[in-house]
């Protein structure tokens, strides 16, 4: 039966099986890694397994299991443009993805492959586009890029993702993640042109690492808490460092330590917290938070006692390092906490500036008491706005319930 379906697709729509024909059942399409840049033959389970009793179990393929995927039709509309023609085996009339209905899926269908630049939901679309842009007749800007020239863009896109995370799982976040992913693809493309590695190596290396470092999931190791996982993670990394050193012929003194590999380009606060987390995972930590609090007081006293500029700089650095450790003990990301505090200060300071303008006074001419008065007024304004938002949210929720 399949041979007849394939033969009809070859005659009517020019199917070339040599490019990689995919055959899938509509009932299980959401769990099948179909690739829209390859021809697809959809055959219902009843036809694929004639005479057998089959269960139409619809699983979800990780990576394509967002809430929008509520069935085969919904998935096809994500993978193909609405105007894409859907051939109906044994029926003269064709249809399109946009007009496709569940009833149509009861018969065999053929979907011709999309051109790589149109298979936008394919994991291989962006690598193909990246390579195309680097061709002699591609984009002049892309052809000029190097690993070094792209570094600033990688940082910019990373921070934009970081900012977008504050809004939760939004489509804006999806867009920012795509911008960051482009940077990964571009670097892999440059490396592929140099004959060193490509996206296959990137994906294989990170997948291998994650499987290796989760023996409690993919092996027989036992863990109970997230702390156990972190401790196991650091132990595995230590063994990896020792194995690599042995393979490279390094001496014990040359083996990389737990703090090696922390990027020198990271923001200082984030790097400091990462450093302390790694040290804690290998046992270098205060057992109770009271020890950290005592250390904060000690560093404050040393800063107060400092006399020279160099001493003040050093003691302030020590204080910041201990405060960062305090954040870690509280389970708070120090970088994010400082950014949030800075954003709050920016908002309130802007309100103080506005209030000063409304009073037709210059901030520099106000006394400390007057500035404090404006600051308190700004805080009150923020609290009032928050209360109004809560009231509006409750009213909206009550109205939805009543409907």
Backbone torsions as a table, in degrees:
resi	resn	phi	psi	omega
1	UNK	NA	-43.7	179.3
2	UNK	-61.6	-38.2	179.3
3	UNK	-59.7	-37.7	179.7
4	UNK	-68.9	-40.3	178.5
5	UNK	-62.6	-44.4	-178.5
6	UNK	-65.8	-40.7	179.4
7	UNK	-61.7	-43.2	178.9
8	UNK	-63.9	-41.0	178.9
9	UNK	-65.1	-34.6	178.1
10	UNK	-66.7	-40.6	-177.0
11	UNK	-74.9	-46.5	-172.7
12	UNK	-82.2	-36.3	-172.4
13	UNK	-125.3	10.3	174.5
14	UNK	70.9	29.5	178.3
15	UNK	-57.7	132.6	173.2
16	UNK	-117.8	97.8	-177.3
17	UNK	-58.0	-20.6	-177.4
18	UNK	-64.7	-21.1	-179.3
19	UNK	-84.2	-2.3	176.0
20	UNK	107.9	76.4	-179.6
21	UNK	-73.3	131.4	174.9
22	UNK	-102.0	136.8	176.7
23	UNK	-124.2	124.1	-177.3
24	UNK	-142.7	155.7	176.1
25	UNK	-94.5	132.5	178.9
26	UNK	-56.0	-35.3	-177.5
27	UNK	-63.8	-24.2	-177.5
28	UNK	-120.1	20.5	-174.9
29	UNK	-65.5	-35.3	-177.1
30	UNK	-66.3	-17.1	177.4
31	UNK	-106.7	10.8	-177.0
32	UNK	-109.3	129.8	-179.2
33	UNK	-78.1	68.5	179.4
34	UNK	-73.1	148.4	-177.0
35	UNK	-120.1	109.9	-173.6
36	UNK	-64.8	-13.6	177.5
37	UNK	-87.6	7.2	175.6
38	UNK	-123.6	148.8	-179.9
39	UNK	-62.4	144.0	-176.3
40	UNK	-128.7	128.6	174.9
41	UNK	-111.5	116.5	179.5
42	UNK	-98.3	118.8	-178.0
43	UNK	-128.7	120.6	-180.0
44	UNK	-56.3	149.9	-178.6
45	UNK	-56.8	-35.7	-178.7
46	UNK	-61.4	-30.3	178.8
47	UNK	-87.1	-34.3	179.3
48	UNK	-67.0	-35.3	-176.3
49	UNK	-125.6	61.8	-177.1
50	UNK	-57.7	130.8	177.5
51	UNK	87.8	-10.5	-180.0
52	UNK	-97.7	152.6	172.4
53	UNK	-90.0	116.9	-176.5
54	UNK	-122.3	148.4	176.7
55	UNK	-101.5	126.9	-179.8
56	UNK	-85.6	76.5	-179.4
57	UNK	-86.8	115.1	-178.6
58	UNK	-94.0	104.3	175.8
59	UNK	-96.3	173.0	-179.8
60	UNK	-117.3	131.3	178.5
61	UNK	-81.1	120.0	177.4
62	UNK	-53.1	132.6	-175.6
63	UNK	100.9	-24.8	176.2
64	UNK	-130.5	44.0	-176.3
65	UNK	-125.5	31.4	176.0
66	UNK	-67.9	161.9	-178.6
67	UNK	-55.1	-25.2	-178.6
68	UNK	-66.1	-23.4	-178.7
69	UNK	-82.6	86.5	-178.5
70	UNK	-106.6	15.8	179.2
71	UNK	161.2	177.9	-175.6
72	UNK	-63.0	-42.5	-178.2
73	UNK	-62.6	-45.5	179.9
74	UNK	-60.8	-40.4	179.7
75	UNK	-66.3	-43.9	-179.9
76	UNK	-61.6	-34.8	179.1
77	UNK	-71.3	-21.1	174.2
78	UNK	-80.2	-32.1	-174.1
79	UNK	-88.5	-27.2	-174.8
80	UNK	-125.2	150.6	175.4
81	UNK	-68.7	154.8	-174.4
82	UNK	-59.5	-31.0	-176.3
83	UNK	-86.1	-0.8	-177.9
84	UNK	-64.4	131.4	-176.3
85	UNK	-74.7	137.1	175.3
86	UNK	-114.5	115.1	179.1
87	UNK	-80.3	140.2	-179.1
88	UNK	-110.8	110.7	-177.8
89	UNK	-62.3	128.2	178.3
90	UNK	83.3	-2.3	179.9
91	UNK	-127.6	132.0	-174.9
92	UNK	-65.6	-39.8	-176.0
93	UNK	-75.0	140.1	173.3
94	UNK	-101.4	174.8	173.8
95	UNK	-138.0	-170.8	178.0
96	UNK	-129.3	165.8	177.9
97	UNK	-59.1	-40.1	-179.3
98	UNK	-64.0	-32.6	-178.2
99	UNK	-96.5	1.1	-176.3
100	UNK	-66.6	136.1	176.9
101	UNK	-126.0	167.0	-179.2
102	UNK	-60.4	-33.5	-178.1
103	UNK	-64.4	-32.8	-179.2
104	UNK	-65.7	-27.2	-176.8
105	UNK	-72.9	-4.2	179.5
106	UNK	-76.9	-11.8	177.1
107	UNK	-117.7	165.4	179.9
108	UNK	-68.4	139.3	-177.7
109	UNK	-130.1	153.8	176.2
110	UNK	-126.3	129.4	176.1
111	UNK	-116.6	116.8	178.5
112	UNK	-66.4	154.0	-179.2
113	UNK	-69.5	147.1	174.2
114	UNK	-85.1	149.9	171.0
115	UNK	-61.7	145.8	-175.0
116	UNK	-52.0	-37.9	-178.4
117	UNK	-76.0	-7.1	177.1
118	UNK	-106.4	-13.3	178.2
119	UNK	-83.4	59.3	-167.0
120	UNK	-64.6	-25.7	-179.3
121	UNK	-90.0	5.3	179.2
122	UNK	-82.5	142.5	176.6
123	UNK	-65.7	-13.6	-179.2
124	UNK	-102.5	-0.6	-179.7
125	UNK	-65.4	-48.8	-176.5
126	UNK	-66.0	-42.7	173.6
127	UNK	-58.2	-38.8	178.9
128	UNK	-65.4	-45.9	-179.9
129	UNK	-61.1	-41.6	179.6
130	UNK	-60.9	-44.7	178.5
131	UNK	-64.5	-40.1	-179.2
132	UNK	-63.0	-39.8	-179.6
133	UNK	-65.6	-24.5	-177.7
134	UNK	-88.1	-3.5	179.9
135	UNK	-70.9	159.8	-179.7
136	UNK	-53.7	-32.8	178.2
137	UNK	-100.4	22.3	180.0
138	UNK	-90.2	-137.5	-175.8
139	UNK	-96.1	125.4	179.6
140	UNK	-55.8	-39.3	-179.3
141	UNK	-65.4	-47.5	-179.0
142	UNK	-62.5	-36.7	-178.6
143	UNK	-67.2	-24.3	-178.0
144	UNK	-85.1	-12.1	-172.5
145	UNK	-72.9	148.4	175.5
146	UNK	-131.0	172.3	176.1
147	UNK	-57.7	-39.8	-177.8
148	UNK	-68.9	-42.5	-177.0
149	UNK	-69.0	-22.8	-178.6
150	UNK	-87.8	-8.6	-175.4
151	UNK	-57.7	-45.1	-177.7
152	UNK	-64.9	-34.5	179.8
153	UNK	-68.8	-36.0	177.5
154	UNK	-61.5	-44.4	178.5
155	UNK	-64.6	-44.4	-179.3
156	UNK	-59.5	-46.7	-177.8
157	UNK	-68.1	-34.1	178.6
158	UNK	-63.2	-44.6	-179.6
159	UNK	-68.5	-32.5	178.2
160	UNK	-68.4	-36.2	173.5
161	UNK	-64.4	-44.0	-179.8
162	UNK	-57.0	-44.0	178.9
163	UNK	-67.2	-41.2	-177.7
164	UNK	-65.4	-26.0	-179.7
165	UNK	-61.6	-25.1	179.3
166	UNK	-64.0	-24.4	-180.0
167	UNK	-87.3	-1.4	180.0
168	UNK	80.3	-164.2	-176.2
169	UNK	-77.0	81.6	179.9
170	UNK	-110.4	166.7	175.0
171	UNK	-67.1	-27.0	174.4
172	UNK	-61.6	-40.4	177.3
173	UNK	-64.1	-40.2	177.6
174	UNK	-58.8	-42.3	178.7
175	UNK	-64.1	-42.1	179.8
176	UNK	-67.8	-37.7	175.8
177	UNK	-63.5	-36.4	176.3
178	UNK	-63.3	-41.2	177.8
179	UNK	-61.7	-39.4	179.0
180	UNK	-69.3	-40.8	178.4
181	UNK	-60.9	-36.4	177.5
182	UNK	-57.7	-39.9	179.6
183	UNK	-62.3	-40.1	177.6
184	UNK	-63.3	-44.9	-179.6
185	UNK	-63.5	-40.7	-179.8
186	UNK	-63.3	-43.2	179.2
187	UNK	-65.8	-38.0	177.5
188	UNK	-65.7	-36.9	178.2
189	UNK	-64.4	-44.0	178.5
190	UNK	-62.1	-40.8	179.5
191	UNK	-68.2	-35.5	178.0
192	UNK	-64.5	-39.7	178.4
193	UNK	-64.8	-29.0	177.8
194	UNK	-84.6	-4.1	178.4
195	UNK	76.0	25.8	-175.8
196	UNK	-101.9	-54.4	178.1
197	UNK	-158.5	169.7	175.8
198	UNK	-140.7	-169.0	-175.9
199	UNK	-62.5	-30.2	177.7
200	UNK	-61.1	-41.3	178.6
201	UNK	-67.2	-41.2	179.3
202	UNK	-58.8	-48.4	-177.6
203	UNK	-68.4	-40.0	179.9
204	UNK	-65.5	-42.0	-176.2
205	UNK	-68.0	-43.6	-179.4
206	UNK	-71.7	-37.1	178.9
207	UNK	-66.1	-42.2	178.3
208	UNK	-61.6	-42.6	-179.3
209	UNK	-63.6	-45.4	-177.4
210	UNK	-65.6	-41.3	177.7
211	UNK	-63.5	-43.3	-178.7
212	UNK	-64.4	-35.0	-176.3
213	UNK	-90.3	7.0	175.4
214	UNK	-126.0	58.9	179.5
215	UNK	-65.3	-18.2	177.2
216	UNK	-76.0	-13.0	177.1
217	UNK	-106.5	-45.0	-175.6
218	UNK	-104.6	5.6	178.4
219	UNK	-139.3	-151.6	-176.4
220	UNK	-112.7	13.0	177.7
221	UNK	-68.6	153.9	-178.3
222	UNK	-119.9	129.7	173.7
223	UNK	-136.6	155.5	-178.0
224	UNK	-114.4	-35.7	-173.6
225	UNK	-130.4	169.2	176.1
226	UNK	-62.8	-33.1	177.6
227	UNK	-63.6	-40.3	176.2
228	UNK	-61.0	-39.9	179.7
229	UNK	-63.2	-45.8	179.9
230	UNK	-62.3	-41.2	179.8
231	UNK	-65.0	-43.7	178.0
232	UNK	-62.4	-40.1	179.5
233	UNK	-57.8	-47.3	-178.9
234	UNK	-67.5	-35.4	177.3
235	UNK	-64.9	-42.0	178.3
236	UNK	-63.9	-42.5	178.4
237	UNK	-62.8	-37.8	178.5
238	UNK	-62.8	-44.7	178.1
239	UNK	-62.7	-40.3	178.6
240	UNK	-60.6	-43.3	179.3
241	UNK	-63.1	-41.8	-179.3
242	UNK	-67.3	-42.0	178.8
243	UNK	-63.1	-41.5	179.3
244	UNK	-65.7	-40.8	179.3
245	UNK	-63.1	-41.4	178.8
246	UNK	-64.1	-40.9	179.1
247	UNK	-65.8	-32.4	-179.3
248	UNK	-88.1	-1.3	179.3
249	UNK	75.0	26.3	-178.9
250	UNK	-83.0	153.1	175.4
251	UNK	-82.1	170.5	-179.9
252	UNK	-59.3	-34.8	-179.2
253	UNK	-70.3	-20.7	-176.8
254	UNK	-93.6	-7.3	-179.3
255	UNK	-63.9	134.3	-179.5
256	UNK	-65.2	139.6	-179.7
257	UNK	-89.2	178.4	-176.9
258	UNK	-62.8	-27.4	-177.4
259	UNK	-92.8	-6.7	178.4
260	UNK	-71.3	147.0	178.0
261	UNK	95.2	-8.3	175.4
262	UNK	-72.1	125.5	-173.2
263	UNK	-61.2	133.4	175.3
264	UNK	-76.6	-9.0	179.2
265	UNK	-91.8	-7.9	178.9
266	UNK	-65.5	151.8	170.9
267	UNK	-55.4	141.5	-172.7
268	UNK	-56.7	-39.9	-177.8
269	UNK	-65.2	-44.9	179.6
270	UNK	-66.4	-40.2	179.0
271	UNK	-64.6	-40.0	179.6
272	UNK	-63.1	-41.9	-179.5
273	UNK	-68.7	-40.7	176.8
274	UNK	-60.6	-41.2	179.2
275	UNK	-60.7	-45.1	-178.2
276	UNK	-71.3	-33.3	176.8
277	UNK	-64.6	-42.6	179.3
278	UNK	-65.8	-40.3	178.5
279	UNK	-62.9	-40.2	-179.8
280	UNK	-65.1	-36.0	-178.3
281	UNK	-65.1	-24.5	178.1
282	UNK	-101.0	14.2	171.9
283	UNK	99.1	0.6	-178.8
284	UNK	-94.3	90.5	-174.3
285	UNK	-164.2	156.2	171.2
286	UNK	-72.9	135.4	179.9
287	UNK	-70.3	-27.8	-179.5
288	UNK	-130.4	152.8	-177.4
289	UNK	-66.6	-22.4	-179.8
290	UNK	-60.2	-31.5	177.3
291	UNK	-64.5	-36.9	178.6
292	UNK	-69.6	-42.4	179.6
293	UNK	-62.4	-40.7	176.5
294	UNK	-62.1	-38.4	-179.8
295	UNK	-67.2	-35.6	176.6
296	UNK	-60.3	-46.5	179.4
297	UNK	-62.5	-39.7	178.6
298	UNK	-61.8	-44.1	-178.6
299	UNK	-70.6	-33.8	175.2
300	UNK	-61.9	-42.1	179.4
301	UNK	-65.0	-40.7	-179.8
302	UNK	-67.6	-35.6	176.7
303	UNK	-66.4	-41.6	179.5
304	UNK	-64.1	-30.6	-178.0
305	UNK	-85.5	-12.2	-178.1
306	UNK	-66.1	143.1	-177.2
307	UNK	-117.0	-39.6	-177.7
308	UNK	-91.2	163.5	179.5
309	UNK	-62.2	-40.3	179.8
310	UNK	-65.0	-41.0	179.2
311	UNK	-64.3	-42.7	-179.6
312	UNK	-63.6	-41.8	179.7
313	UNK	-62.2	-45.5	-178.4
314	UNK	-65.5	-45.9	-177.8
315	UNK	-68.0	-35.5	176.6
316	UNK	-65.1	-39.6	176.6
317	UNK	-62.0	-42.6	177.6
318	UNK	-61.6	-40.7	179.9
319	UNK	-63.7	-44.7	179.2
320	UNK	-61.9	-38.0	180.0
321	UNK	-64.9	-41.8	-179.9
322	UNK	-69.4	-39.9	177.8
323	UNK	-62.4	-36.9	176.3
324	UNK	-63.2	-39.9	177.4
325	UNK	-66.2	-34.4	176.2
326	UNK	-62.2	-41.4	176.9
327	UNK	-60.5	-42.3	179.5
328	UNK	-61.6	-43.3	179.7
329	UNK	-64.8	-27.2	177.7
330	UNK	-86.9	-2.0	-177.8
331	UNK	73.3	26.0	-178.2
332	UNK	-108.6	136.1	174.3
333	UNK	-78.1	111.9	-174.1
334	UNK	-60.1	-41.9	-179.0
335	UNK	-60.7	-47.1	-180.0
336	UNK	-66.5	-37.6	179.4
337	UNK	-64.1	-42.3	179.7
338	UNK	-67.8	-38.8	178.1
339	UNK	-63.4	-41.1	179.3
340	UNK	-65.6	-41.3	178.4
341	UNK	-64.5	-39.9	178.9
342	UNK	-65.8	-39.5	178.1
343	UNK	-64.2	-40.3	178.4
344	UNK	-64.6	-41.8	178.9
345	UNK	-65.0	-41.1	180.0
346	UNK	-59.8	-44.4	-179.2
347	UNK	-64.4	-48.0	-176.6
348	UNK	-69.4	-36.6	178.1
349	UNK	-64.6	-39.1	176.5
350	UNK	-61.7	-36.9	177.4
351	UNK	-66.9	-39.9	177.6
352	UNK	-61.9	-43.0	178.2
353	UNK	-60.5	-42.3	-179.8
354	UNK	-64.0	-43.0	-179.6
355	UNK	-65.0	-36.7	177.8
356	UNK	-64.8	-41.3	178.1
357	UNK	-63.7	-40.9	179.9
358	UNK	-62.7	-30.8	178.3
359	UNK	-88.7	-1.2	178.8
360	UNK	58.6	45.7	176.8
361	UNK	-129.4	155.7	175.4
362	UNK	-92.3	135.8	-178.4
363	UNK	-59.9	-35.4	-178.4
364	UNK	-66.8	-18.7	-179.6
365	UNK	-90.2	-5.1	-177.4
366	UNK	-89.0	149.4	176.3
367	UNK	-77.6	167.6	178.7
368	UNK	-60.4	-38.9	178.9
369	UNK	-63.5	-40.2	179.5
370	UNK	-67.5	-38.7	177.0
371	UNK	-64.9	-40.4	177.3
372	UNK	-62.4	-36.4	178.5
373	UNK	-63.0	-43.6	178.1
374	UNK	-66.1	-38.7	179.9
375	UNK	-63.7	-43.7	177.9
376	UNK	-63.8	-36.4	177.9
377	UNK	-65.6	-38.8	178.1
378	UNK	-64.2	-41.9	178.2
379	UNK	-63.1	-41.0	179.0
380	UNK	-64.1	-38.6	178.9
381	UNK	-63.1	-42.4	178.7
382	UNK	-62.6	-45.1	179.9
383	UNK	-62.1	-39.3	179.7
384	UNK	-65.3	-42.4	178.7
385	UNK	-63.5	-40.8	178.5
386	UNK	-63.6	-41.8	179.1
387	UNK	-63.6	-39.7	178.6
388	UNK	-64.7	-39.1	178.8
389	UNK	-65.2	-40.4	179.0
390	UNK	-64.7	-41.1	179.0
391	UNK	-63.6	-43.4	179.4
392	UNK	-63.9	-38.5	179.8
393	UNK	-66.3	-41.0	178.5
394	UNK	-64.7	-41.0	179.7
395	UNK	-64.6	-41.6	179.7
396	UNK	-63.7	-41.2	179.4
397	UNK	-65.6	-39.5	179.1
398	UNK	-65.1	-39.9	179.1
399	UNK	-65.3	-40.7	179.1
400	UNK	-64.3	-40.3	178.8
401	UNK	-63.9	-40.5	-179.4
402	UNK	-66.2	-31.6	179.1
403	UNK	-73.7	NA	NA
